[in-house]
Amino acid sequence: MKNKQLVNQRNGYIVSTQIEYADTWLSRLVGLLADSSLKKHEALWLSPCKSVHTIGMRFSIDVVFLDKYNRIKKLGESVKPFRFCKAAKGTYSVLELPSGIIQSAGLQRGDKLLLQ
């Protein structure tokens, strides 16, 4: 886990303070399958990535599809286990967050996320 902050530029909300990067084929394949939950400020950042699934997961997640400038292209709220999420055109990476963060952070399509 990297201790950098991921902040919504529009409203200043800190989306995550503990980000795990999945930037290899194997790390993206495994993703969150071995985890039993995500804590409030944890996130998994899959890059590059165009779609995700929750097959084999034991908990719901929020899914944020980002372009190469970290602008939000699409949002998936409380995606339940055993589901597929297809990305919007222009997606470069995907952020997996604890269920409910999209709403509490006020994330909207077009918002830019800053890594600080």
N, C-alpha and C positions, 0 to 999 in steps of 0.2 A: 504494500500500500504506500502510495505517495501522499505526503502531507501538504498538498497544495489545495488552495481554495478554488472552487468553481462557482463563479458569481454571475447572476443574471444582470447584464449591463443595464437593462431598462429600469429595474426597481431596486437593485443592490442586494437582493436576497442571496444569501450563501446557500447554494444548492447542495454542495458537498465539500467536506474537508478531508476525506479519506478516499482517494481514487486509486483503484487498481486498474492497470492497463493490460488489455489483452490484444497484443499486436503480433502474435504469431498464429499460424494455422491451428496448432494444438491448443493454445490458451483460449482462442476464440471458440473452438469446438467444445471445450470443457465448460467455459463460462462460469455460471453460478450453479452448475449441477451438483457440485460437492457441498454446497452451502445449505444450511437449514433456514437462513434468513439474512436480510440485510439490515443493518442498524441505520438509524435516521440519517446520519451524514456520510454513509458509505455509498460508493458507486463503482460500477464496472464500466470502463470505456473500451469498446470494441472498435478497432481501427486497423485497416479499412473494413467496413462492414455495410452491407446493404439490406439485410433482413435478419430477423432473430426468431427463435422459437423458445417455448417454455416446456417442451417435452421433457419429462423426467424431473422437473422442478417441483418443489414442495410448497411454494408460496407465490403469491401474485407480485408483479413488479410494475413500475411505471417505465415506459420506454420512450426515449427522446431520440429522434432521427436528426442528425446534424449534417450540414454541408461542410465543405473543406475550410470555411471561415468560421465554423462553430455557430452558425445561425440555425435556428430550429426550423426544420422542414415539415415535420409531422410529429404528433404526440399520440402515445398509446397509454391510456390510464388504466391502472389496476388490471393488467393483462394476467389472466388466470393461467395456472399450469395446463400444459398440453394444448397450447394455442400457437399459431404462426402470426408473425407481424411482418408485412411487406413494407418496404421503404417507399418514400415519395421520390419522384425524379430528382436527381441532384444530391441524393444522400451520399455522404462519404464515410461517416462513422455513426455509431449508436451508443447511447448512454443508457445503462440499466440502473434504475434507482428504486429505493423502497416504495412500495405502493403508497400513494397519497402525497408524494412530494410535488408532483406536477401542480396539484391544486394549491398546496400550502405555499409553494414558491411563486405562484401566479404565472407559471410559464405559459407562453403563447407562441403560436407559429410566427416566425420572423424575429423573435428575441435572439440576441447574441449572448453566448456564454463565454465569459472570460476566465482563463486559467491564470491564477495569481500565486 
